[in-house]
């Protein structure tokens, strides 16, 4: 059995034993920090003490190691089974998910696969200048944080349909990313968590939402009903900040 298969089997076998915090740590490590972060960074993002991160992550790693490596009880540092570590300039350990473990997380659905990693790899292989690569990496990290913030605000549900599986939902910018400032790109109020069909229609300007949350359907839209989009749909829970961004979408993006 390959190491990847061992990781997958271990994750599946232990899935019911993982705490919500452990799942949040994994998702944050993978999605928000592009698989590389220090315990203080993870802690700051999740709003908890870094020692809690160390304890919780260590317990998680011990469970995985016990299945992947039967003699792992002899390990002094259980995280070694799922990450590599290197000290940074601040003397903090930078934890990088082992590639096969990261792939296993993708396969069992504990994290959302982000194709930007592949794009950055391609760019690096083409020897584009370092500044360009860093800009793309920073954009990816920002997008991960943005998505995480939307999942938190909308409680993992589609803002319109209420679908509860966050793996199926898209983090959609209200004011398009391309014309937003850096601050606006990361502002949770500039986002809606939407199903793929709603996200595509919203991005194309075929639908928008009024200040009251009622869906607006463009005269240019055809067959939206075949995608499950109806004129009865509505968003509940919009804030004043959401409405400011929606006014931009109504005027500049929506093809009324």
N, C-alpha and C positions, 0 to 999 in steps of 0.2 A: 504494500500500500504506500502510495506517495505521501510526502509531507502535506501537500495540499489536501489530499483526501482525509488524512488524519485530523487536520484542523477542522475541516467541514464536519466530520463525524463528531468531534469533540464539542463543537458549537451547537450542533443539533441535539446531542445528548444532554448538554447542560443548559439548554435554552430556558427551560422553565425555572431554573435556579438563579438566573441572573436577575439582579435588582434593577429597578428603573434607573437608579443613579449610574450603575455600571453601563447600562445601555446608552445613557446620555453621554457618558464619558467617551465611549467608543465612537458614537456618532460625531461628537464634537472634535475628537482627535482626527478622525478621518475626513469629515466634510468641511469643518470650519477652518482647521489648521493644516489642511492638505497632508495629513498623516505624520506631521512632524511638529511637536510642541513640548514645552516644559510643563511640569506639574503646576507651577504657579500660573502659567498661561491658561491651562485648562480650568483651574480653580477660579480665576478671575472671570472667565467667560461664564461659568456656571454659578458664580456667586457663592462659592463655598471655600472653606479653608483647604490649602494645598495638602495638608496632612490627611484630610479626608479622602482626597484624590488618591494619595499613595496607598492608604489602607484598602480602599474599595477596589482600585485597579489591581493591587497585589493579590487580593482574595480571588478576583476574577481570573487572573493569570494562573494562580495555583490550581484552580479547577481545570483549566485547559491543559496545563502541563501534566496533571495527574493522568489524563487520558492519552495525551500525545506521547509522553515519555514516562513510563511506569516508575522509573527510578528518580523522578523529579523531586521527590521529598528531600533529596540530598542537596537540592539547589539552595543557595543562600539568598538568591535574588530571583524570585519567580517571574518577574516581568521579562527577564532575559529570553524567555521562551516565545514572546510575542513582539518584542521590540528590540532595537539596538539603541545604544545610548552613547552620547558624546557630550562632554562639558562645553558650554559656551563661554563667552568672555565674562559673563556674570557669575560663573562657577555653578550654573544650574545644569542639570542633566537634560539634554535635548533628546526626547524619546521619539524614535522613528519606527513606525509600524513595519514589521518584517513583510516584504512583498507578498509572500505566500499566505501569510495570515490576513493581510489586507484583502487579498483576492477571495479568501474564504469568507470574510465578512460580507463581501459583495454577493457571493453565491447563496448565502443563507438569508440574505435580505435584511441584515442588521444595519447596513448603511446604504446610501444612495450612490450609485456609480456616477462619477463626474467625468465626462469625456475630455474636459479641459486638460487633465493630466496627460492624456495622449497627445493633445495639441502642443503642449509645452515641450514634451519629449521630442516631437517632430521639429519644433523650432530649434531646440538645442542641437539636434543632429544636423541641422542646416547651418549651424554656426552663426545665427543672427546675433547681433550685439547683446551684451549682458543686460543693458538697460531695458531693452525690449522684452527679454525673457522675464526679468524681475517685474516689469509692469503687468505682464500677463499673469504671473503667479499671484501678485497682489490682488488683481482683479478676481481671480478664482477664489482666494480666501475671503474677499469681500462678499462675493456671491454666496458663499457657504454661510457666512454670518447672516446675510440678508434672509436667506431661506430659513435658517434656524429661528430667526426672530419672527418670521411670519407663522411658522408652525406653532411657536409659543403663543402668539397673539390670537390666532384663529383656532387654537387648541387642536391642531392636527386635522382639522376638517376643512373641506371646500367651503369657501365663504358663501357660495350660492346654493349648492346642492346638499351640503352637509355630509358628503362622503367622508368617512373617517380614516381611510387608509392613506397616510401621508406619502407613502411610496408612490402613489398614483397621481399625486398632485404637483402642480407647477407653481413656482414662486414668480408671479407676474408683476412687473413694474407697471404702475398706472401712468406716470409720466415716463416715456420711453428712456431706457438706459442711455442711449446715444446722445440725448439732449439734456440729460440730468447732470447736475453738479456732482462732485464726489460725495458731498454730504447727502444729497437727494438719493443717490444710488444706494446708500446704506440705510436710508430712513424707512423703518417698518411701515410708516403711514403711507409711503409711496408704493405699497404692495398689496396684492390680493393673492390668497392661496386658492388656486382654481384647478378644476379638472382639465385634462389636455384639450378637449374640444372648446371649452369656454376660454381657455388661455389663448388658443389660436385665433378664435373669433375676436377676442378683446384686443389682441396684438395687431390684428389686421384692420381694426376700426369698424368691424361689422356689428359689434355690440359695444355699449357703454352702460353706465349706470348713473341715474339721477342722484341728486343730493339726498333723496329719501331712500336710495338703494334700489329703486325699481329699474329693471332692465330696460335699455333702449335698444331697439333693433333697427339697423340701417335699411333704407329702402333698397340698397344695392345687394342686400343679403338674400340668398336663395337657398332653400332646402335646409335651413338651420334646424328645422324640426326633426330632420333625419339624424341629427347629431344629439338629439335630446334637449335642444335649446328652445324654450318657449317664452312667450310674452308675459307669462305669469311669474317668472322668476324674480327674486328679490334678494338683496343682501341686507342682513340685520347686523347691527353692531358697528356701523361706520362712525368714525370720530370726525370732529371738525377738520382735523389735519387731512384725513382721507378725502374729505369733500373738496378741499383746496386743490389737491392733485386731480381729482375727478373732473373738476371744472376745466383743467388744462386738457384732459383727455377728450372731454366733450367738444371742446373748441378746435383742437389741433389734430386729433387722431380719428375721432368718430366720423364716419362717412354718412351723416344723417340724411 
